[in-house]
Amino acid sequence: MLVHPSLPPLHHLPDSLPLDGAVRIELESGVPIFRASATVQNRIVMLLEKQQLEALTELEEQELDAYEEIDDYLSFVNRTIRNLAVAPNSQG
């Protein structure tokens, strides 16, 4: 499958990522914004706090890296949606 070159690649998802409820949708000025769920955010915070106190295991490092990839992906999706939502209104 061809992927758009500006689309951030997702190599894998963390095993701890819940398949249901991993992402929530919020409306900002009528535009849907995708965010990590509270469960996912709590896991990321836990990993970051642990990382400040001690070294993460290799699996935890991989998990944190995968969450970073997901965050990059959601940011890209949100930027794209915002740009599409604004574009028709700016051509007036």
ROSE-345297 format. One record per residue: residue in three letters; x, y, z of N, C-alpha, C, O, CB in turn; residue number from 1. Coordinates in steps of 0.1 Angstrom, whole numbers, plus 2048, in hexadecimal, padded with zeros to 3 digits. Glycine has a CB too. Layout:
[rec "ALA", [X, Y, Z], [X, Y, Z], [X, Y, Z], [X, Y, Z], [X, Y, Z], NUM]
...
//
This chain:
[rec "MET", [808, 7F4, 800], [800, 800, 800], [809, 80C, 800], [813, 80D, 808], [7F6, 800, 80C], 1]
[rec "LEU", [806, 816, 7F8], [80D, 822, 7F7], [808, 82C, 802], [7FC, 82D, 804], [80C, 829, 7E9], 2]
[rec "VAL", [811, 832, 809], [80E, 83B, 814], [812, 849, 80F], [81D, 84B, 80A], [814, 837, 821], 3]
[rec "HIS", [80A, 853, 811], [80D, 861, 80E], [81A, 864, 815], [81C, 861, 821], [802, 86B, 812], 4]
[rec "PRO", [824, 86B, 80E], [831, 86D, 814], [831, 876, 821], [83A, 875, 829], [83A, 874, 80A], 5]
[rec "SER", [827, 87E, 822], [826, 887, 82E], [81F, 880, 83A], [81F, 885, 845], [820, 894, 82B], 6]
[rec "LEU", [819, 874, 837], [812, 86D, 842], [81D, 866, 84B], [825, 85E, 846], [808, 863, 83C], 7]
[rec "PRO", [81D, 869, 858], [827, 862, 860], [825, 853, 860], [819, 84E, 861], [825, 868, 86F], 8]
[rec "PRO", [82F, 84C, 85F], [82E, 83D, 85F], [82B, 838, 86D], [830, 83C, 877], [83B, 836, 859], 9]
[rec "LEU", [822, 82E, 86D], [820, 826, 87A], [825, 818, 877], [820, 811, 86F], [810, 826, 87D], 10]
[rec "HIS", [82F, 815, 87F], [836, 808, 87D], [82F, 7FC, 885], [82E, 7F1, 880], [844, 808, 881], 11]
[rec "HIS", [82A, 800, 890], [822, 7F6, 898], [81B, 7FE, 8A3], [81E, 809, 8A7], [82B, 7EB, 89E], 12]
[rec "LEU", [811, 7F7, 8A9], [80A, 7FD, 8B5], [80F, 7F6, 8C1], [812, 7EA, 8C1], [7FB, 7FB, 8B3], 13]
[rec "PRO", [80F, 7FD, 8CD], [813, 7F7, 8D9], [80A, 7EC, 8DD], [7FE, 7ED, 8DB], [814, 802, 8E4], 14]
[rec "ASP", [80F, 7E1, 8E3], [806, 7D6, 8E7], [7FC, 7DB, 8F2], [7F1, 7D6, 8F3], [80E, 7CB, 8ED], 15]
[rec "SER", [800, 7E6, 8FA], [7F8, 7EB, 904], [7ED, 7F4, 8FF], [7E4, 7F8, 907], [800, 7F2, 90F], 16]
[rec "LEU", [7EE, 7F8, 8F2], [7E4, 801, 8ED], [7D6, 7F9, 8EC], [7D5, 7EF, 8E5], [7E8, 806, 8DF], 17]
[rec "PRO", [7CC, 7FE, 8F3], [7BF, 7F8, 8F2], [7B9, 7F9, 8E4], [7BA, 804, 8DE], [7B5, 7FD, 8FC], 18]
[rec "LEU", [7B4, 7EE, 8DF], [7AE, 7EF, 8D1], [7A1, 7F7, 8D1], [79E, 7FD, 8C7], [7AB, 7E1, 8CC], 19]
[rec "ASP", [79A, 7F7, 8DC], [78E, 800, 8DE], [791, 80B, 8E8], [797, 809, 8F2], [782, 7F7, 8E3], 20]
[rec "GLY", [78D, 817, 8E4], [78E, 822, 8ED], [79C, 828, 8EE], [79F, 82F, 8F8], [78A, 81E, 8FB], 21]
[rec "ALA", [7A4, 826, 8E4], [7B2, 82B, 8E4], [7B2, 83A, 8E1], [7BB, 841, 8E5], [7BB, 823, 8DB], 22]
[rec "VAL", [7A8, 83E, 8D9], [7A8, 84C, 8D4], [79A, 852, 8D7], [790, 84B, 8D6], [7AB, 84C, 8C4], 23]
[rec "ARG", [79A, 85E, 8DB], [78D, 865, 8DD], [78D, 870, 8D3], [797, 875, 8CE], [78C, 86A, 8EB], 24]
[rec "ILE", [781, 875, 8D0], [77F, 880, 8C6], [778, 88B, 8CE], [76E, 88A, 8D5], [776, 87B, 8BA], 25]
[rec "GLU", [77E, 897, 8CC], [779, 8A3, 8D2], [776, 8AD, 8C7], [77C, 8AC, 8BC], [783, 8A9, 8DD], 26]
[rec "LEU", [76D, 8B6, 8C9], [76A, 8C0, 8C0], [770, 8CD, 8C4], [76E, 8D1, 8CF], [75A, 8C2, 8BE], 27]
[rec "GLU", [778, 8D3, 8BB], [77D, 8E0, 8BE], [779, 8E9, 8B2], [77D, 8E8, 8A7], [78D, 8E0, 8BF], 28]
[rec "SER", [770, 8F3, 8B5], [76B, 8FC, 8AB], [764, 8F4, 8A0], [765, 8F8, 894], [776, 905, 8A5], 29]
[rec "GLY", [75D, 8EA, 8A3], [756, 8E2, 89A], [75F, 8D8, 892], [75A, 8D1, 888], [74F, 8EB, 890], 30]
[rec "VAL", [76C, 8D7, 895], [775, 8CE, 88E], [778, 8C2, 897], [77D, 8C4, 8A2], [782, 8D6, 889], 31]
[rec "PRO", [777, 8B6, 892], [77A, 8AB, 89B], [78A, 8AA, 89C], [791, 8AB, 893], [775, 89D, 895], 32]
[rec "ILE", [78E, 8A8, 8A9], [79C, 8A6, 8AC], [79E, 899, 8B3], [796, 895, 8BD], [7A1, 8B2, 8B5], 33]
[rec "PHE", [7A7, 891, 8AE], [7AA, 884, 8B4], [7B5, 885, 8BE], [7BF, 88A, 8BC], [7AE, 87A, 8A9], 34]
[rec "ARG", [7B2, 87F, 8CA], [7BC, 87F, 8D5], [7BC, 871, 8DB], [7B3, 869, 8DB], [7B7, 88A, 8E0], 35]
[rec "ALA", [7C8, 86F, 8E2], [7C9, 862, 8E9], [7BF, 862, 8F4], [7BD, 86C, 8FB], [7D8, 860, 8EE], 36]
[rec "SER", [7BA, 856, 8F7], [7B1, 855, 903], [7B8, 857, 910], [7C4, 857, 910], [7AA, 847, 902], 37]
[rec "ALA", [7B0, 859, 91A], [7B6, 85B, 928], [7BE, 84E, 92B], [7C9, 850, 932], [7AB, 85D, 932], 38]
[rec "THR", [7BA, 842, 928], [7C1, 836, 92B], [7CF, 836, 924], [7D9, 833, 92B], [7B9, 82A, 926], 39]
[rec "VAL", [7CF, 83A, 918], [7DC, 83B, 911], [7E5, 846, 916], [7F1, 844, 918], [7DA, 83D, 901], 40]
[rec "GLN", [7DF, 851, 919], [7E7, 85C, 91F], [7ED, 858, 92C], [7F8, 85C, 92F], [7DE, 869, 920], 41]
[rec "ASN", [7E5, 852, 934], [7EA, 84D, 942], [7F6, 844, 940], [7FF, 844, 948], [7DF, 846, 94A], 42]
[rec "ARG", [7F5, 83B, 936], [800, 831, 934], [80D, 839, 930], [818, 836, 934], [7FC, 827, 929], 43]
[rec "ILE", [80B, 843, 927], [816, 84B, 922], [81D, 852, 92E], [829, 852, 930], [812, 854, 917], 44]
[rec "VAL", [814, 858, 936], [819, 85F, 942], [821, 856, 94B], [82C, 85A, 950], [80E, 866, 94A], 45]
[rec "MET", [81B, 84A, 94D], [822, 840, 956], [830, 83D, 951], [83A, 83C, 958], [819, 834, 957], 46]
[rec "LEU", [831, 83B, 944], [83E, 837, 93E], [847, 843, 93F], [853, 841, 941], [83C, 833, 92F], 47]
[rec "LEU", [843, 84F, 93C], [84B, 85B, 93D], [850, 85D, 94B], [85C, 860, 94D], [844, 867, 938], 48]
[rec "GLU", [847, 85B, 955], [84C, 85D, 963], [856, 852, 967], [85F, 855, 96E], [83F, 85C, 96C], 49]
[rec "LYS", [853, 846, 963], [85D, 83B, 966], [86A, 83E, 95F], [875, 83C, 965], [857, 82E, 961], 50]
[rec "GLN", [86A, 843, 953], [876, 846, 94C], [87F, 851, 953], [88B, 850, 952], [873, 84B, 93E], 51]
[rec "GLN", [878, 85A, 95A], [880, 864, 962], [886, 85E, 96E], [890, 863, 973], [876, 86F, 966], 52]
[rec "LEU", [881, 853, 973], [886, 84D, 980], [890, 842, 97D], [899, 83F, 985], [87B, 847, 988], 53]
[rec "GLU", [88E, 83B, 972], [896, 82F, 96F], [895, 82C, 960], [88D, 832, 959], [892, 823, 977], 54]
[rec "ALA", [89E, 824, 95C], [89E, 820, 94D], [892, 817, 94A], [88E, 80E, 952], [8AB, 819, 94A], 55]
[rec "LEU", [88C, 81A, 93F], [881, 812, 93B], [886, 805, 935], [892, 804, 930], [878, 819, 930], 56]
[rec "THR", [87E, 7FA, 935], [882, 7EE, 92F], [882, 7F0, 920], [87C, 7FA, 91B], [879, 7E2, 933], 57]
[rec "GLU", [888, 7E7, 918], [888, 7E8, 90A], [879, 7E8, 904], [876, 7F0, 8FB], [890, 7DD, 903], 58]
[rec "LEU", [871, 7E0, 90A], [863, 7E0, 906], [85C, 7ED, 909], [854, 7F1, 901], [85C, 7D4, 90D], 59]
[rec "GLU", [85F, 7F2, 915], [858, 7FF, 918], [85D, 80A, 90F], [855, 813, 90B], [85B, 803, 927], 60]
[rec "GLU", [86A, 80A, 90B], [86F, 814, 902], [868, 813, 8F4], [864, 81D, 8EE], [87E, 812, 900], 61]
[rec "GLN", [866, 807, 8F0], [85F, 804, 8E3], [851, 809, 8E4], [84C, 80F, 8DB], [860, 7F5, 8DF], 62]
[rec "GLU", [84B, 806, 8EF], [83D, 80B, 8F1], [83C, 81A, 8F1], [833, 81F, 8EA], [837, 805, 8FF], 63]
[rec "LEU", [845, 821, 8F8], [845, 82F, 8F8], [847, 835, 8EA], [841, 83F, 8E6], [84F, 834, 902], 64]
[rec "ASP", [851, 82F, 8E3], [853, 833, 8D5], [847, 831, 8CC], [844, 83A, 8C4], [85F, 82B, 8CF], 65]
[rec "ALA", [840, 826, 8CE], [834, 824, 8C6], [829, 82E, 8C9], [822, 833, 8C0], [82F, 815, 8C9], 66]
[rec "TYR", [828, 832, 8D6], [81E, 83C, 8DA], [822, 849, 8D3], [819, 851, 8CF], [81D, 83E, 8E9], 67]
[rec "GLU", [82F, 84C, 8D2], [834, 858, 8CC], [830, 858, 8BD], [82C, 863, 8B8], [843, 85A, 8CE], 68]
[rec "GLU", [831, 84D, 8B7], [82D, 84C, 8A9], [81E, 84E, 8A7], [81A, 855, 89E], [831, 83E, 8A3], 69]
[rec "ILE", [816, 849, 8B0], [808, 84B, 8B0], [805, 859, 8B2], [7FC, 85F, 8AB], [801, 842, 8BB], 70]
[rec "ASP", [80C, 860, 8BB], [809, 86E, 8BD], [80C, 876, 8B1], [805, 87F, 8AD], [812, 873, 8C9], 71]
[rec "ASP", [817, 873, 8AA], [81B, 87A, 89D], [810, 878, 893], [80C, 881, 88C], [828, 874, 898], 72]
[rec "TYR", [80B, 86C, 892], [800, 868, 889], [7F4, 870, 88C], [7EE, 876, 883], [7FD, 859, 889], 73]
[rec "LEU", [7EF, 870, 898], [7E3, 878, 89C], [7E5, 887, 899], [7DC, 88D, 895], [7E0, 875, 8AB], 74]
[rec "SER", [7F1, 88C, 89C], [7F4, 89A, 899], [7F2, 89D, 88A], [7ED, 8A7, 886], [802, 89E, 89E], 75]
[rec "PHE", [7F7, 894, 882], [7F6, 895, 874], [7E7, 895, 86F], [7E3, 89E, 868], [7FE, 88A, 86C], 76]
[rec "VAL", [7E0, 88C, 874], [7D2, 88A, 871], [7CA, 897, 875], [7C2, 89C, 86E], [7CC, 87E, 878], 77]
[rec "ASN", [7CD, 89C, 881], [7C6, 8A8, 887], [7CA, 8B4, 87E], [7C1, 8BC, 87B], [7CA, 8AA, 895], 78]
[rec "ARG", [7D7, 8B6, 87B], [7DB, 8C1, 872], [7D3, 8C0, 865], [7CE, 8CA, 860], [7EA, 8C1, 870], 79]
[rec "THR", [7D3, 8B4, 85F], [7CC, 8B3, 852], [7BE, 8B6, 853], [7B8, 8BD, 84A], [7CE, 8A4, 84D], 80]
[rec "ILE", [7B7, 8B1, 85D], [7A9, 8B4, 85F], [7A6, 8C3, 861], [79D, 8C9, 85B], [7A3, 8AC, 86B], 81]
[rec "ARG", [7AF, 8C9, 869], [7AD, 8D8, 86B], [7AF, 8E0, 85F], [7A8, 8E9, 85C], [7B7, 8DD, 876], 82]
[rec "ASN", [7B9, 8DC, 857], [7BC, 8E3, 84A], [7B1, 8E1, 840], [7AD, 8EA, 839], [7C9, 8DD, 844], 83]
[rec "LEU", [7AB, 8D5, 840], [7A0, 8D3, 837], [793, 8DA, 83B], [78C, 8DF, 833], [79D, 8C4, 836], 84]
[rec "ALA", [792, 8DC, 849], [786, 8E3, 84E], [787, 8F2, 84C], [77D, 8F8, 849], [784, 8E0, 85D], 85]
[rec "VAL", [793, 8F7, 84C], [795, 905, 84A], [796, 909, 83B], [792, 914, 838], [7A2, 909, 851], 86]
[rec "ALA", [79B, 900, 833], [79D, 904, 825], [791, 909, 81E], [792, 913, 817], [7A2, 8F7, 81E], 87]
[rec "PRO", [785, 902, 81F], [77A, 907, 817], [775, 915, 81C], [770, 91D, 814], [76E, 8FE, 819], 88]
[rec "ASN", [777, 918, 829], [773, 925, 82F], [77C, 930, 82B], [778, 93B, 82B], [772, 924, 83E], 89]
[rec "SER", [789, 92D, 827], [792, 937, 824], [792, 93B, 816], [799, 945, 812], [7A0, 933, 828], 90]
[rec "GLN", [78B, 934, 80D], [78A, 937, 7FF], [77D, 93E, 7FC], [775, 939, 7F4], [78B, 92A, 7F7], 91]
[rec "GLY", [77B, 949, 802], [76E, 950, 800], [76F, 95C, 7F9], [764, 963, 7F6], [768, 953, 80C], 92]
//
